[in-house]
């Protein structure tokens, strides 16, 4: 099948520009395999990041025709628009070269939420017994592979660069629900209530569409909001929501 691949490139000496390639390839190929073909047979200067090719490592996430996707998991032909496949680097990150971004910002925000357990002392001569019901509370959240596709498509980050981010909040819920953790719930919630807090989510659900593992970060954020309110925390953005609710569009 013949189609056009447009890849947004970046070089510190040339800034941003698009390279266009005409390819005639098998319809079964993934987006990543198409990029590899271009790299190996057409343009050896193309730079991208990839590793496992099995939707496990998360390193090959990029923007495909406007949507952040794991490129090893999707077929190129499924994302053609008028015979064109447009590929760009993840949004909200500094571009290092071509499709490779600096992910430090995402990891720095992840560190803010304390993404690890401080284990309690196990029962004497025993171990922690975790019920299936408890595991179900955070089992899906453990599937996060840190591909950062949800972060890339997050609409809140378009207007608030301090917003912590969807996958970070998913990780926060994972540890908050684990009974083996000795960290007080209030300490974990405190870390989610400053700048870029959990109540700033605009519920666009873009993070749900972006996640290659079927996680729903926006629903995780709602659970964190409910937990915070049950512990006596207030929505720090409540006044702005009230003013919005008072506004009645003229066409109503």
BADRENLUM-679287 format. One line per 4 residues: number of its first residue (from 1); their letters; for each residue x, y, z of N, C-alpha, C. Coordinates in pm, whole numbers. Example, Ala and Ser with C-alpha at 12.3 -4.5 7.8 and 13.67 -1.06 7.14 Angstrom:
! residues 2
1> as> 1319/-569/780/1230/-450/780/1320/-330/780 ~ 1285/-225/708/1367/-106/714/1290/3/787
END
This chain:
! residues 252
1> xxxx> 85/-120/0/0/0/0/88/124/0 ~ 56/219/-86/138/340/-95/72/456/-20 ~ 151/526/58/102/644/128/219/735/163 ~ 187/852/215/287/952/251/306/953/402
5> xxxx> 431/958/446/463/972/588/531/1107/607 ~ 470/1191/690/529/1321/723/576/1315/867 ~ 704/1339/889/761/1333/1024/816/1470/1062 ~ 772/1519/1176/823/1647/1225/962/1626/1285
9> xxxx> 1058/1695/1229/1197/1682/1271/1237/1802/1357 ~ 1341/1782/1434/1399/1894/1508/1548/1876/1517 ~ 1618/1981/1484/1763/1985/1494/1798/2123/1549 ~ 1876/2131/1657/1910/2262/1714/1963/2361/1612
13> xxxx> 2024/2312/1507/2081/2401/1405/1978/2443/1300 ~ 1871/2362/1283/1771/2391/1181/1634/2422/1239 ~ 1617/2405/1371/1487/2418/1435/1390/2311/1382 ~ 1259/2339/1384/1161/2238/1345/1128/2245/1197
17> xxxx> 1108/2129/1139/1069/2120/998/1012/1981/974 ~ 940/1964/866/883/1835/831/962/1769/718 ~ 984/1639/733/1039/1558/624/926/1470/572 ~ 916/1457/440/808/1380/380/866/1261/304
21> xxxx> 806/1143/325/854/1020/263/738/947/196 ~ 760/899/75/660/816/8/701/671/28 ~ 609/591/83/640/451/110/534/361/48 ~ 572/240/19/478/139/-30/505/13/51
25> xxxx> 424/-5/157/455/-106/257/334/-194/287 ~ 362/-306/351/260/-401/394/162/-334/490 ~ 34/-363/474/-68/-302/559/-59/-348/705 ~ 13/-455/731/22/-508/867/124/-433/953
29> xxxx> 207/-350/893/315/-286/968/263/-186/1070 ~ 327/-185/1186/296/-84/1287/361/48/1249 ~ 320/153/1318/381/284/1295/531/278/1322 ~ 570/208/1428/712/196/1460/788/123/1349
33> xxxx> 729/20/1294/795/-54/1185/810/32/1060 ~ 714/119/1037/725/213/925/842/310/949 ~ 851/359/1071/961/450/1105/1096/378/1090 ~ 1102/255/1134/1226/177/1120/1262/157/972
37> xxxx> 1161/134/890/1186/117/746/1247/245/688 ~ 1189/358/726/1241/486/677/1383/508/724 ~ 1409/477/849/1543/490/906/1644/401/833 ~ 1607/278/805/1700/179/748/1714/187/597
41> xxxx> 1610/240/529/1612/234/383/1604/369/312 ~ 1562/473/382/1543/602/314/1626/714/377 ~ 1618/729/510/1683/843/575/1746/799/707 ~ 1875/775/704/1946/726/823/1962/834/930
45> xxxx> 1930/959/899/1946/1067/997/1827/1078/1092 ~ 1719/1008/1060/1599/1014/1144/1628/957/1282 ~ 1585/1030/1385/1612/989/1524/1482/967/1600 ~ 1473/855/1669/1355/822/1749/1398/732/1863
49> xxxx> 1305/705/1953/1336/620/2069/1243/499/2066 ~ 1300/380/2082/1221/256/2086/1307/147/2150 ~ 1239/42/2196/1316/-68/2256/1246/-202/2240 ~ 1145/-230/2321/1094/-367/2330/1005/-410/2213
53> xxxx> 935/-315/2150/841/-343/2042/726/-434/2087 ~ 700/-437/2215/596/-526/2269/498/-453/2359 ~ 494/-321/2351/403/-240/2433/426/-259/2582 ~ 553/-275/2619/588/-295/2759/678/-184/2812
57> xxxx> 777/-143/2733/875/-46/2784/824/98/2779 ~ 730/128/2688/672/262/2681/758/367/2612 ~ 871/328/2557/965/428/2506/929/484/2368 ~ 841/418/2293/814/460/2155/688/543/2141
61> xxxx> 641/605/2249/522/689/2239/553/814/2157 ~ 459/851/2073/472/970/1990/333/1013/1943 ~ 325/1128/1879/197/1179/1832/174/1134/1689 ~ 65/1062/1667/32/1008/1535/-98/1072/1489
65> xxxx> -88/1155/1385/-204/1230/1335/-283/1295/1449 ~ -211/1363/1537/-272/1444/1642/-299/1374/1772 ~ -282/1241/1778/-311/1166/1901/-185/1097/1952 ~ -161/1106/2081/-43/1041/2140/-69/891/2152
69> xxxx> 18/813/2091/0/669/2085/133/597/2106 ~ 125/470/2143/242/386/2150/262/329/2009 ~ 367/373/1942/380/346/1799/401/199/1765 ~ 446/118/1860/466/-24/1833/337/-103/1840
73> xxxx> 230/-38/1886/105/-110/1911/-2/-85/1806 ~ 16/16/1722/-89/53/1627/-42/36/1483 ~ -133/-5/1396/-100/-19/1255/-104/117/1186 ~ -8/141/1101/0/269/1031/-125/296/948
77> xxxx> -176/194/877/-289/216/787/-416/256/861 ~ -424/224/989/-542/259/1067/-546/407/1104 ~ -435/476/1086/-427/616/1127/-400/711/1010 ~ -417/662/889/-400/747/772/-514/848/762
81> xxxx> -480/970/724/-580/1073/696/-555/1121/554 ~ -647/1088/465/-631/1122/322/-498/1070/268 ~ -462/948/309/-341/886/258/-212/937/317 ~ -223/1012/428/-105/1070/491/-96/1027/637
85> xxxx> 22/990/679/50/959/819/145/1066/872 ~ 98/1145/967/180/1253/1023/227/1215/1163 ~ 356/1220/1185/414/1175/1312/494/1290/1373 ~ 471/1313/1502/541/1419/1574/585/1368/1711
89> xxxx> 671/1441/1776/716/1405/1911/606/1433/2012 ~ 616/1374/2130/520/1398/2238/513/1546/2271 ~ 392/1591/2307/371/1730/2344/409/1752/2492 ~ 425/1878/2527/455/1922/2664/597/1887/2710
93> xxxx> 682/1842/2619/820/1810/2654/917/1885/2563 ~ 1034/1911/2614/1141/1969/2533/1188/1865/2433 ~ 1196/1902/2307/1244/1810/2204/1397/1814/2199 ~ 1456/1696/2206/1602/1685/2197/1645/1677/2051
97> xxxx> 1585/1583/1980/1610/1569/1837/1498/1486/1774 ~ 1442/1537/1667/1336/1468/1593/1224/1421/1685 ~ 1210/1289/1704/1100/1234/1783/1140/1202/1927 ~ 1260/1240/1966/1311/1212/2101/1292/1335/2189
101> xxxx> 1226/1316/2302/1202/1427/2394/1272/1404/2528 ~ 1291/1513/2600/1346/1507/2735/1230/1486/2832 ~ 1224/1370/2895/1112/1333/2982/1134/1372/3128 ~ 1239/1447/3156/1271/1481/3296/1153/1548/3366
105> xxxx> 1083/1636/3296/970/1706/3358/866/1609/3412 ~ 835/1507/3333/737/1408/3377/783/1331/3499 ~ 910/1292/3500/964/1216/3612/979/1303/3737 ~ 1015/1429/3718/1026/1519/3834/892/1537/3902
109> xxxx> 786/1549/3824/652/1560/3882/609/1428/3945 ~ 653/1317/3887/622/1187/3947/685/1177/4086 ~ 806/1225/4099/874/1219/4229/802/1301/4336 ~ 726/1402/4295/653/1485/4391/547/1407/4466
113> xxxx> 494/1302/4405/382/1232/4468/428/1114/4554 ~ 561/1100/4570/620/992/4649/580/856/4590 ~ 638/820/4475/596/699/4402/660/571/4452 ~ 651/548/4580/707/425/4638/642/400/4773
117> xxxx> 652/277/4819/599/239/4950/704/260/5058 ~ 657/297/5175/737/287/5296/673/174/5375 ~ 723/52/5360/652/-66/5411/638/-69/5563 ~ 523/-118/5604/502/-144/5745/582/-267/5785
121> xxxx> 597/-289/5913/664/-409/5961/569/-528/5943 ~ 612/-633/5875/525/-749/5854/485/-814/5987 ~ 375/-884/5991/336/-957/6113/447/-1053/6154 ~ 463/-1074/6283/570/-1160/6334/557/-1302/6279
125> xxxx> 670/-1354/6229/677/-1490/6173/574/-1513/6061 ~ 544/-1405/5990/445/-1416/5883/478/-1314/5774 ~ 384/-1290/5689/398/-1193/5582/265/-1123/5563 ~ 265/-1016/5486/139/-947/5461/47/-1034/5375
129> xxxx> -76/-1045/5419/-177/-1115/5340/-266/-1011/5275 ~ -264/-1007/5142/-341/-908/5068/-458/-979/5000 ~ -577/-931/5027/-696/-995/4971/-711/-960/4823 ~ -777/-1045/4747/-804/-1014/4606/-883/-883/4590
133> xxxx> -969/-855/4688/-1048/-732/4683/-959/-609/4692 ~ -855/-617/4776/-763/-503/4786/-680/-488/4660 ~ -629/-599/4609/-548/-593/4488/-628/-531/4373 ~ -756/-561/4368/-841/-508/4261/-848/-356/4263
137> xxxx> -823/-296/4380/-828/-150/4391/-714/-81/4319 ~ -601/-150/4304/-487/-84/4239/-417/-171/4135 ~ -476/-285/4103/-413/-376/4008/-397/-312/3870 ~ -502/-247/3821/-494/-185/3688/-392/-73/3685
141> xxxx> -382/1/3793/-288/113/3799/-142/66/3790 ~ -115/-57/3830/22/-108/3822/63/-137/3678 ~ -33/-133/3585/-1/-158/3444/66/-39/3377 ~ 68/75/3443/127/196/3382/273/171/3345
145> xxxx> 309/199/3218/445/175/3170/523/305/3152 ~ 468/416/3203/537/546/3198/571/589/3055 ~ 481/558/2962/503/602/2824/479/751/2808 ~ 400/809/2899/370/952/2905/280/1001/2792
149> xxxx> 212/908/2725/116/949/2621/2/1031/2682 ~ -45/991/2800/-153/1065/2864/-110/1206/2901 ~ 14/1220/2944/69/1351/2979/75/1439/2854 ~ 113/1380/2743/124/1453/2617/-10/1508/2571
153> xxxx> -118/1432/2590/-249/1473/2541/-332/1548/2645 ~ -279/1567/2765/-353/1631/2874/-386/1777/2841 ~ -516/1808/2835/-559/1944/2801/-533/2043/2915 ~ -534/1995/3038/-504/2085/3150/-363/2141/3138
157> xxxx> -270/2058/3094/-131/2103/3079/-115/2207/2969 ~ -212/2215/2878/-206/2318/2775/-208/2457/2835 ~ -276/2470/2950/-292/2602/3013/-223/2615/3148 ~ -180/2505/3205/-117/2508/3338/2/2413/3339
161> xxxx> 120/2467/3318/240/2384/3312/277/2326/3449 ~ 217/2378/3556/244/2325/3690/159/2203/3723 ~ 57/2178/3644/-30/2063/3669/56/1937/3676 ~ 34/1857/3780/121/1741/3803/109/1639/3690
165> xxxx> -13/1603/3653/-28/1516/3537/-103/1387/3564 ~ -165/1329/3460/-252/1211/3478/-181/1084/3523 ~ -68/1047/3460/-6/921/3502/52/933/3641 ~ 93/1053/3678/145/1075/3813/35/1053/3917
169> xxxx> -85/1100/3887/-196/1081/3980/-240/934/3985 ~ -232/865/3872/-261/722/3872/-165/648/3965 ~ -37/684/3960/62/624/4049/31/659/4195 ~ -15/780/4220/-48/821/4357/-160/734/4413
173> xxxx> -262/707/4331/-372/621/4376/-324/480/4403 ~ -233/430/4319/-183/295/4337/-122/276/4476 ~ -44/373/4522/22/359/4652/-72/395/4767 ~ -166/484/4741/-261/522/4845/-351/405/4884
177> xxxx> -380/316/4789/-471/205/4812/-401/81/4870 ~ -269/84/4885/-194/-33/4929/-180/-34/5081 ~ -239/-134/5146/-239/-140/5293/-101/-169/5351 ~ -5/-209/5270/130/-235/5320/209/-107/5341
181> xxxx> 156/6/5298/226/133/5306/208/198/5443 ~ 318/243/5502/311/307/5633/290/457/5623 ~ 298/514/5504/281/658/5486/136/697/5516 ~ 112/792/5605/-26/833/5635/-97/884/5509
185> xxxx> -227/855/5499/-304/901/5384/-296/1052/5368 ~ -299/1124/5480/-296/1270/5474/-165/1320/5414 ~ -55/1249/5441/73/1290/5383/72/1273/5232 ~ 14/1165/5187/7/1143/5042/-87/1244/4976
189> xxxx> -200/1271/5037/-294/1368/4981/-232/1508/4979 ~ -157/1542/5085/-91/1674/5089/-10/1700/4963 ~ 55/1595/4914/143/1610/4797/64/1633/4669 ~ -67/1612/4675/-151/1627/4557/-234/1754/4560
193> xxxx> -212/1838/4664/-301/1952/4685/-235/2088/4664 ~ -111/2092/4623/-45/2220/4600/-68/2271/4459 ~ 35/2331/4402/26/2377/4264/4/2257/4171 ~ -85/2274/4075/-112/2165/3980/-187/2050/4044
197> xxxx> -276/2079/4137/-340/1976/4221/-446/1894/4146 ~ -496/1792/4216/-590/1696/4157/-722/1761/4114 ~ -758/1874/4174/-885/1937/4140/-876/2024/4014 ~ -759/2033/3955/-744/2113/3834/-776/2034/3707
201> xxxx> -797/1904/3719/-834/1822/3603/-963/1876/3542 ~ -965/1897/3410/-1084/1951/3344/-1173/1839/3287 ~ -1137/1714/3315/-1220/1598/3279/-1244/1586/3128 ~ -1141/1614/3051/-1154/1602/2905/-1147/1457/2858
205> xxxx> -1094/1370/2942/-1081/1225/2915/-982/1192/2804 ~ -899/1289/2764/-797/1262/2663/-697/1158/2714 ~ -672/1157/2844/-577/1061/2902/-628/918/2889 ~ -759/901/2893/-818/767/2879/-797/716/2737
209> xxxx> -818/802/2639/-800/764/2499/-654/737/2467 ~ -563/806/2535/-421/795/2503/-357/669/2561 ~ -406/620/2674/-337/512/2745/-338/381/2665 ~ -221/326/2634/-215/200/2559/-246/77/2643
213> xxxx> -256/94/2774/-281/-20/2863/-423/-21/2918 ~ -508/68/2869/-647/67/2912/-671/124/3051 ~ -576/200/3102/-595/266/3232/-678/393/3209 ~ -755/433/3308/-837/554/3298/-791/654/3403
217> xxxx> -684/729/3375/-631/823/3475/-733/922/3526 ~ -824/967/3438/-922/1065/3484/-1011/1007/3593 ~ -1048/879/3583/-1127/815/3687/-1045/801/3816 ~ -915/775/3801/-826/767/3918/-822/902/3989
221> xxxx> -820/1009/3910/-817/1144/3968/-947/1170/4045 ~ -1060/1125/3991/-1187/1142/4062/-1185/1068/4196 ~ -1125/950/4198/-1114/875/4324/-1027/950/4424 ~ -919/1009/4376/-832/1087/4465/-904/1210/4518
225> xxxx> -984/1273/4434/-1061/1388/4479/-1158/1347/4589 ~ -1226/1235/4569/-1322/1187/4669/-1251/1153/4800 ~ -1134/1091/4790/-1056/1058/4909/-1016/1185/4982 ~ -971/1286/4910/-929/1411/4971/-1047/1478/5043
229> xxxx> -1161/1482/4979/-1279/1545/5040/-1324/1468/5164 ~ -1315/1335/5160/-1356/1254/5276/-1264/1275/5395 ~ -1140/1315/5367/-1044/1342/5475/-1049/1487/5522 ~ -1143/1564/5470/-1161/1701/5516/-1090/1808/5434
233> xxxx> -1027/1769/5324/-962/1868/5237/-1067/1943/5158 ~ -1036/2067/5124/-1125/2149/5043/-1070/2162/4902 ~ -1159/2175/4807/-1118/2199/4669/-1063/2341/4661 ~ -932/2357/4637/-873/2492/4636/-920/2576/4518
237> xxxx> -988/2514/4421/-1034/2587/4304/-1185/2611/4309 ~ -1244/2591/4427/-1389/2594/4440/-1448/2728/4396 ~ -1382/2838/4431/-1436/2970/4399/-1446/2992/4249 ~ -1346/2942/4176/-1349/2959/4030/-1460/2874/3969
241> xxxx> -1485/2754/4028/-1594/2671/3978/-1729/2736/4005 ~ -1742/2801/4123/-1867/2867/4157/-1896/2980/4060 ~ -1792/3059/4027/-1812/3170/3934/-1849/3119/3796 ~ -1792/3004/3758/-1826/2944/3629/-1971/2898/3628
245> xxxx> -2015/2836/3740/-2151/2785/3746/-2253/2899/3746 ~ -2214/3016/3792/-2303/3131/3794/-2322/3192/3655 ~ -2233/3157/3565/-2239/3214/3431/-2342/3140/3345 ~ -2433/3216/3285/-2534/3156/3200/-2516/3210/3058
249> xxxx> -2479/3122/2964/-2460/3167/2825/-2588/3229/2770 ~ -2574/3329/2685/-2689/3404/2634/-2782/3320/2547 ~ -2728/3207/2493/-2813/3127/2405/-2897/3027/2481 ~ -2887/3024/2614/-2972/2935/2694/-3106/3001/2720
END
